[in-house]
Amino acid sequence: MPPAVDWQRLALDLRSARVSLTDASKAVGAHADYLRQIARGDIQEPKFTQGVALLNLHCEILGTNATGKLKK
């Protein structure tokens, strides 16, 4: 089984990089509060397509090294 992704860390990393979580949520086709819910831990794991989009966004903004460290 592949390693799990720390989705909460992903959302917090984006916030730390001064990315609007509302804008990032909309960019991956989710409702405006989606990434804030992930950051709070209300949503444990996104749907597959949104998860891939979130990983791509994280990689674009923070780079492959940071994205590679999202493993739980």
N, C-alpha and C positions, 0 to 999 in steps of 0.2 A: 504494500500500500504506500502511495506517495506521501511525503510529509504534509501535515496539515499547515494551512496558512493562518497566521495570526492576523485576522481581519481587523481586530480592534487596533492593533499596532499600525496597520496600513492607514486607517482613518486618522489616527493621531499623528502619524508621520506627515500626512498631507496637510493637516492643520498646522503643524510646526513649520512647514514650508510656506506658510501663509497662503495656502490655497483655500478658497471659500468652499466649505463642505457642501453648501447648497449648489454652487455651480458645478462641482465635481459630481454630485449626485445626478444632476440633470444631464451632464455630459455622458453618463453611462446609461441613460434611459430610465432612471429611477425617480421616485418622488423627491421633493426638495429636502425632506428631513431624513432621508435614507442613511447617509453616511454619519449623521449625528446619532442615529439609532445604533449603528455599528460601533461608533466610538464609545457610547455608553454601555455597550454589551447587550442591548435589547435584542439585536439581531446577531446571532452567532455565526451564520454563514450565508453569504448571498447566493442567489440563483447562479447557475453555471455561467450564463452569458454575461451577467453583470459582474461576476467574479473575474472573468477573463478581462473585461473592460477595465475594471479597477486595477488589476495587476499591470496592465499596459499603461494606464495613466500614472500609476506610482513609478513605474520604470522610466517613463518619459520625464517626469519631474525630478525624481530623486536618483535615478541611475540604477544600473543592473546590480551593483554591489548592495545597495540598500534593499532592493526588492528581494535579492537572494537571502537576506537575513530575516525575512518574514516567516520563516518556518517555526512552528511551535516545538 
